[in-house]
Amino acid sequence: MKIITKVLLAVIFLFIVLLIVGYSLPGEKIVSKIIAVDKIYFFVMADVGCHYNEASWRSDLDTIIQKEDRDGLQVWVEKYVNGDSLLLKTIKITEFDLVRESIESQGKNRLRVIQLKDLDGKTTAIKMSEEVIIKNPFKRLWYLFNDKSSEFVDNYLQDLKSKYKNEGDDPFAF
């Protein structure tokens, strides 16, 4: 009986410690990166704003499926090559900004923001940010060791840059 009590107390103590550590971690994380591509702004915005075509140039993405609109906003399912999927709602598209919000039920929300700036008429700066909000303290602790936001942003931007390198110098190539 003493061993069971000790094990139970150790499990309760571990649970409390993990809960305290989880609550002490920030519930929000933002990753932002910037690249410049040798492509006219108009064409970059057309590629970034055309979500259903991203599977043709993103290496981590298998398919994209458009779902029924919600509140007048486009909804998409991204299915990745590793088997994961993400439901996204496009909440803003302007001349310079694109914002997509995840619709997840796993206790975390994502906000993906892509901003474009025409640098010189032939080069475009692209800033991509991903904000992740995690309310559950245990998931915060898990996310501390299993954060893929930086890798995702890097892959997206590098795939976009590679897309334009592969097209050559023809600005009208698709």
Buried (B, 14 or more C-beta within 10 A) or exposed (E): EEEEEEEEEEEEEEEEEBEEBBEEBEBEBEBEBEBEBEBBBEBBBEBBBEBEBBBEBBEBBBEBEEEEEEEEEBBBBBBBEEEEEBBBBBBEBEEEEBBBBBBEEEEBBBBBBBBBEBEEEEBBBBBBBBBBBBEBBBBBBBBBEEEBBEEBBBBBBBBBBBBBEEBEEEEEEE
